[in-house]
């Protein structure tokens, strides 16, 4: 089964992205499952490397890194990072600059799309 997760919210302030990545991680435990994550809008901040969070608080950079280590593809909207002054080199290792065209292709390939 192929799942596409589209995240829109800022990295912190709500728990929407946290919960989306928790679900993606749970689904990724099945080796037959393919997970793709697309970060758009303020969610592009989830993929910025070097996040410092208080002890005991979740860290979206680490969560994304864990997913990437489990065969997950992470695309980050190029237009959105440009609008926020984020350089592609600042992204967590394994996440990459992407595009609306790639999101379109991923949506067409997915069995299920989850929007958070």
C-alpha positions in Angstrom: 0.0 0.0 0.0 1.3 3.5 -0.9 0.5 6.4 1.5 1.0 10.0 0.8 1.1 12.4 3.8 0.7 16.1 3.0 1.6 18.4 5.9 0.6 22.1 6.0 0.9 23.4 9.5 3.9 25.1 11.1 6.3 22.6 12.9 5.3 23.6 16.4 2.3 25.3 18.0 -0.1 22.6 17.0 0.4 18.8 17.2 -1.0 18.1 13.7 2.4 17.4 12.1 3.5 15.5 15.2 0.5 13.2 14.9 0.8 12.8 11.2 4.4 11.7 11.5 3.5 9.3 14.4 0.9 7.7 12.1 3.4 7.6 9.2 6.0 5.9 11.5 3.5 3.3 12.6 2.5 2.5 9.0 6.2 2.4 8.0 6.7 -0.6 10.3 5.2 -2.8 7.6 7.9 -3.3 5.0 5.4 -3.7 2.2 4.1 -0.2 2.9 5.6 2.8 1.0 5.3 6.2 2.8 5.8 9.5 1.0 5.7 12.8 2.9 5.3 16.2 1.3 5.8 19.4 3.3 4.0 22.5 2.0 3.3 26.0 3.4 4.6 26.5 6.9 5.2 22.7 7.3 8.5 23.2 5.4 9.9 24.2 8.8 9.6 20.6 9.9 12.5 19.7 7.7 15.0 22.4 8.9 18.1 20.8 10.4 19.4 21.8 13.8 16.1 22.1 15.7 16.5 22.5 19.4 13.5 21.5 21.5 13.2 21.3 25.3 13.9 18.0 27.0 10.9 15.8 26.8 9.3 17.6 23.9 9.0 16.0 20.5 11.4 17.0 17.7 10.1 16.9 14.2 13.6 16.9 12.7 14.4 13.7 14.5 11.0 12.2 13.6 11.5 12.9 9.9 15.0 11.5 10.1 13.6 8.3 11.6 11.1 8.0 8.8 13.8 8.7 6.1 15.7 5.8 7.6 12.7 3.5 7.0 12.5 4.0 3.2 10.3 7.1 3.4 10.7 9.8 0.7 10.4 13.4 2.0 9.8 16.2 -0.4 9.8 19.9 0.6 7.9 22.5 -1.5 10.6 24.5 -3.2 8.4 27.6 -3.7 7.5 27.5 0.0 11.1 27.3 1.2 12.1 30.1 -1.1 9.3 32.3 0.3 10.6 31.6 3.8 14.3 32.1 3.0 15.2 28.5 3.7 18.0 27.0 1.6 17.8 23.4 0.4 21.2 22.9 2.1 19.5 23.6 5.5 17.1 20.7 5.2 17.5 17.5 7.3 19.6 14.9 5.6 17.4 12.9 3.2 14.7 15.5 2.7 14.9 17.3 -0.6 13.6 20.2 -2.5 10.5 19.2 -4.4 7.8 20.7 -6.6 4.0 20.8 -7.2 4.6 18.7 -10.2 6.2 16.0 -8.1 3.4 16.2 -5.5 0.9 15.7 -8.4 2.7 12.6 -9.5 2.9 11.3 -5.9 -0.9 11.9 -5.5 -1.7 10.0 -8.6 0.5 7.1 -7.5 -0.8 6.9 -3.9 -3.4 4.4 -2.8 -4.3 6.8 0.0 -3.5 10.5 0.6 -3.7 11.9 4.1 -3.8 15.7 4.5 -2.8 17.3 7.8 
